[in-house]
Amino acid sequence: MIPYGKHTIDDDDVAAVTNVLKNAFLTQGRQVPVFEKALCDFTGAKHAVAVNSGTSGLHLACIAAGVSKGDIVWTSPNSFAASANCALYCGGSVDFVDIDPLTRNLSVDALTRKLQEAERLERLPKALVLVHFSGSSCDMKAISQLTGHYGITLIEDAAHALGAKDAAGNWVGGCQFSDMMVTSFHPVKSITTAEGGAVLTNDKSLADNIRLHASHGITKQPEQFSESERQQPWFYAQQSLGLNYRLSDLHAALGISQLKKLHNFVEARREKARIYQDALASLPVKLPLFDANSAWHLYVIELTEHDRTAVFNLLRSKGVGVNVHYIPIYHHSYYKKLGFSSSDYPCCEKYYANALTLPLYPALTADMQVEVINILHEVLS
Ligand SMILES: *Cc1c(COP(=O)(O)O)cnc(C)c1O
């Protein structure tokens, strides 16, 4: 089966990890700060905190945004559940903004209308978690004008978008328009650390808060101790109820090695997306908008004439590991119980009914891609 996504690990990556195993600290050593610095250098962000997953990063971003009981967080329903779960971890509640049928990202028009309504009802969200679906940046300028106007913290879920640029040509993660950006290093994402993630920001107080909560809420910085605590040389101070969301040095070493290849990975994905775009143009499918700045995490077509389940099963039986991104978050039984209704998100529903993710990753060979294309022609012509 040709999978929809897959990591690329080479000898350098293996050497980077074995080096740490043989020579250094396994955790809380020097690799994590080097990885964090490299993430800042790549994106232009002032601060990066490496964590043990993208999900942890989203949780920490919501903590840093001050989300707590009574607060509402809005996000896109066309995402992995972690984009919404992070608000619930903090005791907040979630609501969704329908998507734009062309970009499949959160719709700026729907957001504008929902904000006006929420202001009237005095139910404005505390934070907005944007998802750069498939690696294509949301309209950051327009959205940040809205969140700025209403005083809403803007968090980017850029799990798909490390290595992408926004429409203004800024690297996603530079946080030119947002308060924080969260990314993931799960094996299917732009680069991998096996499990891992990071939170990026230009705001030092947010970065300090995230770092504190990623490590038990404990600080070892004597300047933050009381006078009597400072007299005790063994002292460390728990200042807040934190978690253990740290990334290990083994994972960070893999991240450092992978990050050097990010440009090549994204370039390879873009090239293959271009090939699909040409090769599938004659089929009865709606192709993704071609965003040359996208990191191309996913390549999703929408069937316009065929039954999705039948095509899904047929392609799987022929060895093409198609997938569906995403089951709208409000479809999950956990969210249904919270009272969400599909009829509130007509664009997301329409998209979800016909969406199909095709294999796309740097190690997908030309032969494999031709095979996928030929099978698609056979099944859909
Ligand atoms: C992968 C992903 C996450 C979660 O990242 P993990 O590192 O797997 O915890 C969150 N949001 C989106 C959109 C993702 O694709």
Ligand as a Chemical Component Dictionary entry (heavy atoms), coordinates in Angstrom:
data_LIG
# 
_chem_comp.id                   LIG 
_chem_comp.type                 NON-POLYMER 
_chem_comp.pdbx_formal_charge   0 
_chem_comp.three_letter_code    LIG 
# 
loop_
_chem_comp_atom.comp_id 
_chem_comp_atom.atom_id 
_chem_comp_atom.alt_atom_id 
_chem_comp_atom.type_symbol 
_chem_comp_atom.charge 
_chem_comp_atom.model_Cartn_x 
_chem_comp_atom.model_Cartn_y 
_chem_comp_atom.model_Cartn_z 
_chem_comp_atom.pdbx_ordinal 
LIG C1 C1 C 0 -0.833 16.571 13.729 1  
LIG C2 C2 C 0 -1.739 17.650 14.143 2  
LIG C3 C3 C 0 -1.860 18.087 15.472 3  
LIG C4 C4 C 0 -1.270 17.359 16.632 4  
LIG O1 O1 O 0 0.079  17.166 16.582 5  
LIG P1 P1 P 0 0.744  15.963 17.413 6  
LIG O2 O2 O 0 2.190  16.292 17.344 7  
LIG O3 O3 O 0 0.382  14.694 16.728 8  
LIG O4 O4 O 0 0.210  16.040 18.805 9  
LIG C5 C5 C 0 -2.638 19.193 15.737 10 
LIG N1 N1 N 0 -3.290 19.837 14.761 11 
LIG C6 C6 C 0 -3.222 19.443 13.487 12 
LIG C7 C7 C 0 -3.953 20.229 12.450 13 
LIG C8 C8 C 0 -2.464 18.325 13.138 14 
LIG O5 O5 O 0 -2.424 17.918 11.861 15 
# 
loop_
_chem_comp_bond.comp_id 
_chem_comp_bond.atom_id_1 
_chem_comp_bond.atom_id_2 
_chem_comp_bond.value_order 
_chem_comp_bond.pdbx_ordinal 
LIG C1 C2 SING 1  
LIG C2 C3 SING 2  
LIG C2 C8 DOUB 3  
LIG C3 C4 SING 4  
LIG C3 C5 DOUB 5  
LIG C4 O1 SING 6  
LIG O1 P1 SING 7  
LIG P1 O2 DOUB 8  
LIG P1 O3 SING 9  
LIG P1 O4 SING 10 
LIG C5 N1 SING 11 
LIG N1 C6 DOUB 12 
LIG C6 C7 SING 13 
LIG C6 C8 SING 14 
LIG C8 O5 SING 15 
# 
